[in-house]
């Protein structure tokens, strides 16, 4: 990716670690936050990312930083016990840091293949763009290639949330309603139409 399109709508997602790092215990999962931009034809552009094995206060602070920097239209988290536990803290930090975004909680899915189905479809279609010479992008691509057998799947989980959330949002849009092509009597178009020798029977609409 050499440069970003001029106009992008930004969206974000987070996967929070299920355990805090504690000395002498098993290595915890990563908390990861991702930001993508969607262009006018629906392509997905990865623009920013954060990951770390940090305490909850630090991970939420980084979330707020990304929100203030990119001003995303929507953010997705995975629902469940963990999200309910830290949800009030996230809201408090958003108010404290003046970092506001609409957060939607998507249902938790056990099947990892289904989790990434929407995102994988975009990748297959060639509509996902990653920046070059960015360590976080190289790491993310590596974890996606290893998924689902890699040790850490937190990055792919964020990609899955982005794919599911954006597809759900786009599916919810009502199709554009086309106005019926009616002839208005005595207009130039109406007169030209009635001069046609092969005109069909005229039908009138209420």
C-alpha positions as CSV (number, residue, x, y, z in Angstrom):
1,X,0.0,0.0,0.0
2,X,1.7,3.2,-1.1
3,X,-0.9,5.8,0.0
4,X,-4.4,5.9,1.4
5,X,-7.5,6.9,-0.6
6,X,-8.6,10.5,0.0
7,X,-11.9,9.7,1.6
8,X,-12.2,6.9,4.2
9,X,-14.8,6.2,6.9
10,X,-13.0,4.8,10.0
11,X,-14.0,1.9,12.2
12,X,-12.4,0.0,15.1
13,X,-12.5,-3.2,17.1
14,X,-10.9,-4.6,20.2
15,X,-10.1,-8.0,21.6
16,X,-9.4,-7.7,25.4
17,X,-7.1,-10.2,27.1
18,X,-8.9,-12.8,29.3
19,X,-6.3,-12.6,32.1
20,X,-4.0,-10.0,33.6
21,X,-0.2,-10.6,33.3
22,X,1.0,-12.0,36.7
23,X,4.5,-12.9,37.6
24,X,5.2,-16.6,37.7
25,X,2.1,-17.6,35.8
26,X,1.2,-18.6,32.3
27,X,1.9,-15.9,29.6
28,X,-1.4,-14.0,29.1
29,X,-3.1,-13.2,25.9
30,X,-2.7,-9.9,24.1
31,X,-5.2,-7.1,24.1
32,X,-5.4,-5.7,20.6
33,X,-7.1,-2.7,19.0
34,X,-7.4,-2.2,15.3
35,X,-8.5,0.7,13.1
36,X,-9.5,0.3,9.4
37,X,-10.8,2.7,6.8
38,X,-13.5,1.8,4.3
39,X,-13.3,3.6,1.0
40,X,-16.1,4.5,-1.5
41,X,-16.1,1.0,-3.1
42,X,-16.0,-0.9,0.2
43,X,-12.3,-1.8,0.3
44,X,-10.8,-2.2,3.8
45,X,-7.6,-0.3,4.6
46,X,-5.7,-1.0,7.8
47,X,-4.4,2.2,9.2
48,X,-3.5,1.7,12.8
49,X,-3.0,-1.0,15.4
50,X,-2.1,-1.5,19.1
51,X,-1.3,-4.7,21.0
52,X,0.2,-5.4,24.4
53,X,0.2,-7.7,27.4
54,X,-0.8,-4.9,29.7
55,X,-3.1,-4.1,32.7
56,X,-6.6,-3.2,31.8
57,X,-6.1,0.5,32.6
58,X,-3.3,0.7,30.0
59,X,-5.2,-1.2,27.3
60,X,-8.3,1.0,27.7
61,X,-6.1,4.1,27.7
62,X,-4.7,3.0,24.3
63,X,-8.2,2.4,23.0
64,X,-9.1,6.0,24.0
65,X,-6.0,7.3,22.2
66,X,-7.0,5.6,19.0
67,X,-10.6,6.9,19.2
68,X,-9.4,10.4,19.7
69,X,-6.8,10.1,16.8
70,X,-9.1,8.6,14.2
71,X,-12.6,9.5,15.3
72,X,-14.1,6.2,14.1
73,X,-17.8,6.0,13.3
74,X,-18.3,2.7,15.2
75,X,-16.4,0.3,17.4
76,X,-17.0,-3.4,18.0
77,X,-16.2,-5.6,21.0
78,X,-17.1,-9.2,21.6
79,X,-19.8,-9.6,24.1
80,X,-19.5,-11.9,27.1
81,X,-18.5,-12.0,30.7
82,X,-15.2,-10.2,30.2
83,X,-16.8,-7.4,28.3
84,X,-19.5,-7.0,30.9
85,X,-16.8,-6.8,33.6
86,X,-14.7,-4.0,32.0
87,X,-17.6,-2.3,30.2
88,X,-18.3,0.2,33.0
89,X,-14.5,1.0,33.2
90,X,-14.3,1.6,29.5
91,X,-17.3,4.1,29.6
92,X,-15.7,5.9,32.6
93,X,-12.4,6.3,30.8
94,X,-14.2,7.5,27.6
95,X,-15.8,10.3,29.6
96,X,-12.6,11.1,31.5
97,X,-10.5,11.3,28.3
98,X,-13.1,12.9,26.1
99,X,-12.9,10.0,23.7
100,X,-16.3,9.1,22.4
101,X,-17.5,6.4,20.0
102,X,-20.5,4.2,19.6
103,X,-19.6,0.7,20.8
104,X,-21.5,-2.4,19.7
105,X,-21.1,-5.8,21.3
106,X,-21.2,-8.7,18.8
107,X,-22.2,-12.2,20.0
108,X,-19.3,-14.4,21.1
109,X,-18.6,-17.2,18.7
110,X,-16.8,-20.4,19.6
111,X,-16.1,-21.6,16.0
112,X,-13.0,-19.7,14.9
113,X,-13.7,-20.3,11.3
114,X,-17.1,-18.6,11.4
115,X,-15.5,-15.8,13.4
116,X,-13.3,-14.9,10.4
117,X,-15.7,-15.9,7.6
118,X,-16.7,-12.3,6.7
119,X,-13.1,-11.0,6.9
120,X,-11.8,-14.0,4.9
121,X,-14.3,-13.3,2.2
122,X,-12.9,-9.8,1.8
123,X,-9.3,-11.1,1.7
124,X,-10.2,-13.6,-1.0
125,X,-11.8,-10.9,-3.1
126,X,-8.7,-8.8,-2.8
127,X,-10.3,-5.9,-1.0
128,X,-8.1,-5.8,2.1
129,X,-5.1,-3.5,2.1
130,X,-2.2,-3.6,4.6
131,X,0.6,-1.0,4.9
132,X,4.2,-1.8,4.1
133,X,7.1,-1.4,6.5
134,X,5.0,-1.4,9.6
135,X,6.0,-3.9,12.2
136,X,2.4,-4.2,13.5
137,X,1.2,-5.1,10.0
138,X,3.9,-7.7,9.5
139,X,3.0,-9.3,12.9
140,X,-0.7,-9.2,12.1
141,X,-0.2,-10.9,8.7
142,X,2.0,-13.5,10.3
143,X,-0.7,-14.3,12.9
144,X,-3.4,-14.5,10.2
145,X,-1.3,-16.9,8.2
146,X,-0.8,-19.1,11.2
147,X,-4.5,-18.9,12.3
148,X,-6.0,-21.0,13.8
149,X,-3.0,-23.0,14.9
150,X,-0.9,-20.1,16.2
151,X,-0.3,-19.5,19.9
152,X,-2.0,-16.1,19.8
153,X,-5.2,-15.4,17.8
154,X,-6.1,-12.1,19.3
155,X,-5.2,-10.2,16.1
156,X,-7.3,-12.4,13.9
157,X,-10.1,-12.1,16.4
158,X,-10.0,-8.3,15.9
159,X,-10.1,-8.8,12.1
160,X,-13.1,-11.1,12.6
161,X,-14.9,-8.5,14.6
162,X,-14.2,-5.8,11.9
163,X,-15.4,-8.1,9.1
164,X,-18.6,-9.1,11.0
165,X,-19.4,-5.6,12.2
166,X,-18.9,-3.9,8.8
167,X,-20.8,-6.5,7.0
168,X,-23.7,-6.3,9.5
169,X,-23.7,-2.5,9.2
170,X,-23.8,-2.6,5.4
171,X,-26.5,-5.3,5.2
172,X,-28.7,-3.1,7.4
173,X,-28.8,-0.3,4.8
174,X,-32.0,-0.1,2.9
175,X,-31.6,-0.4,-0.9
176,X,-32.0,2.8,-2.8
177,X,-35.5,3.2,-4.0
178,X,-35.9,4.0,-7.7
179,X,-38.6,6.3,-8.7
180,X,-40.9,4.9,-11.4
181,X,-40.2,6.3,-14.9
182,X,-43.5,8.1,-15.5
183,X,-44.4,10.6,-18.2
184,X,-45.7,13.9,-17.2
185,X,-48.5,15.1,-19.6
186,X,-47.7,17.9,-22.0
187,X,-44.0,18.0,-21.2
188,X,-41.4,17.9,-23.9
189,X,-40.6,14.3,-23.1
190,X,-44.3,13.4,-23.2
191,X,-44.9,15.1,-26.6
192,X,-41.8,13.4,-28.1
193,X,-42.9,10.0,-26.7
194,X,-46.4,10.3,-28.2
195,X,-45.0,11.2,-31.6
196,X,-43.4,7.8,-31.8
197,X,-45.1,5.6,-34.5
198,X,-44.4,2.4,-32.6
199,X,-45.4,3.6,-29.1
200,X,-47.1,1.0,-26.9
201,X,-50.4,1.5,-25.2
202,X,-50.2,4.3,-22.7
203,X,-50.7,3.3,-19.0
204,X,-51.4,5.8,-16.3
205,X,-50.2,5.5,-12.7
206,X,-51.9,7.1,-9.7
